[in-house]
Amino acid sequence: MSARHDDHLELACRHIVEGEIRVTRQLLVITRLQEQGHDTAEAETLLAQFEQGFVLMREHLRILQAEDDAR
């Protein structure tokens, strides 16, 4: 396994963690907005975008792990 591949794998893992944090924070924002009686449409749209990005990040990690397993 190359150092470059290791770097990509590490970066992908870090992106997963950051994505989880981003989604969790946005869920908290939506909850707070709802509790205060505010419209949450834009916050929910942003959450959906975060979640779509998170799916892509997880797929990227899966591909890197499959490459790792093939070596």
C-alpha positions as CSV (number, residue, x, y, z in Angstrom):
1,M,0.0,0.0,0.0
2,S,1.4,3.4,-1.0
3,A,1.8,6.4,1.3
4,R,-0.4,8.3,-1.1
5,H,-3.2,5.7,-0.8
6,D,-2.9,5.9,3.0
7,D,-3.2,9.7,2.8
8,H,-6.3,9.4,0.7
9,L,-7.8,6.9,3.1
10,E,-7.0,9.0,6.1
11,L,-8.5,12.1,4.4
12,A,-11.7,10.2,3.4
13,C,-12.1,9.0,7.0
14,R,-11.6,12.6,8.3
15,H,-14.2,13.8,5.8
16,I,-16.7,11.2,7.1
17,V,-16.2,12.4,10.7
18,E,-16.6,16.0,9.6
19,G,-19.7,15.1,7.6
20,E,-21.3,13.4,10.6
21,I,-20.6,16.5,12.7
22,R,-22.0,18.8,10.0
23,V,-25.3,16.8,9.8
24,T,-25.6,16.6,13.5
25,R,-25.2,20.3,14.0
26,Q,-27.7,21.0,11.2
27,L,-30.2,18.7,12.9
28,L,-29.7,20.7,16.1
29,V,-30.2,24.0,14.2
30,I,-33.5,22.7,12.7
31,T,-34.7,21.5,16.2
32,R,-33.9,24.9,17.7
33,L,-35.7,26.7,14.8
34,Q,-38.7,24.5,15.2
35,E,-38.8,25.1,19.0
36,Q,-38.7,28.9,18.4
37,G,-41.5,28.7,15.8
38,H,-39.3,29.6,12.8
39,D,-39.6,28.3,9.3
40,T,-37.1,25.5,8.7
41,A,-37.4,25.1,5.0
42,E,-33.9,26.5,4.1
43,A,-32.3,24.7,7.0
44,E,-33.8,21.4,5.9
45,T,-32.7,22.1,2.3
46,L,-29.1,22.6,3.6
47,L,-29.4,19.4,5.7
48,A,-30.4,17.5,2.5
49,Q,-27.3,18.9,0.8
50,F,-25.1,17.9,3.7
51,E,-26.6,14.4,3.7
52,Q,-26.1,14.0,-0.1
53,G,-22.5,15.0,0.3
54,F,-22.1,12.6,3.2
55,V,-23.4,9.7,1.0
56,L,-20.7,10.6,-1.6
57,M,-18.0,10.7,1.1
58,R,-19.0,7.3,2.4
59,E,-19.0,5.9,-1.2
60,H,-15.5,7.4,-1.7
61,L,-14.3,5.7,1.5
62,R,-15.9,2.4,0.4
63,I,-14.0,2.6,-2.9
64,L,-10.7,3.3,-1.2
65,Q,-11.3,0.4,1.2
66,A,-12.1,-1.9,-1.7
67,E,-8.8,-0.9,-3.4
68,D,-7.0,-1.5,-0.1
69,D,-8.6,-5.0,0.2
70,A,-7.6,-5.8,-3.4
71,R,-3.9,-5.2,-2.6
